[in-house]
Amino acid sequence: MISFVFDTSAFISLEIVYLLDTIFKNFRILSSPRVLDEINDFALHDDELGKIAQRILEKKNKIIFQKAELEEELSFVSHTDNELFNLSFFENITLITDDIKLTRHAEAKIQTVFSVSFLFVFIESGLLTKHEKGLKSLNR
C-alpha cells in the first residue's frame, strides 16, 4: 500500500470535503504525534474547524503516529514541520501539506504535494465523481 506523511493542514483540508475515509481505504497515512496535538487544539473550539478536527479525531486510529528524530532541521518552519520533514525524508515518503512555507523550504530535499492533488487522483481513478465531490463539499 502506498504511504504518505500528512501534516495538520492536509488533514483539515481533506476532511473539509469528507475525503479522509476514502484516503484511509486506499493509502497508509503517517503523521507526527505533534500533529495529533494540533488537531486536538483545533477540536477545542466550537467553530467549523473545531468540528472538522473532531471528525478527524474520530478516525485517528487509522493514522500511524510516528515520532521522528530531528537529524536535519529546516530554517523558518515550526518544530512540528521539522519533525514531519524528517519523517518524510528518512522514510522516503511524500509529505502532503498545504503549507506553502514548508513546501518552499523542503522542496529540494523531499517530495511535497498539496492535498488538492487527491481530488484529481480520485476523480481520474473513478473513486470519486465530479458530482460526488460537489455534493461532499456542500454537505457540511
HELIX and SHEET records of a PDB file:
HELIX    1   1 THR A    8  ILE A   16  1                                   9    
HELIX    2   2 LEU A   20  ASN A   26  1                                   7    
HELIX    3   3 PRO A   33  ALA A   43  1                                  11    
HELIX    4   4 GLU A   48  GLU A   58  1                                  11    
HELIX    5   5 LYS A   60  LYS A   62  5                                   3    
HELIX    6   6 HIS A   79  GLU A   91  1                                  13    
HELIX    7   7 ILE A  100  ALA A  106  1                                   7    
HELIX    8   8 SER A  117  SER A  125  1                                   9    
HELIX    9   9 LYS A  130  LEU A  138  1                                   9    
SHEET    1   A 5 ILE A  63  PHE A  65  0                                        
SHEET    2   A 5 ARG A  28  SER A  31  1                                        
SHEET    3   A 5 SER A   3  PHE A   6  1                                        
SHEET    4   A 5 LEU A  95  ILE A  96  1                                        
SHEET    5   A 5 THR A 112  VAL A 113  1                                        
END                                                                             
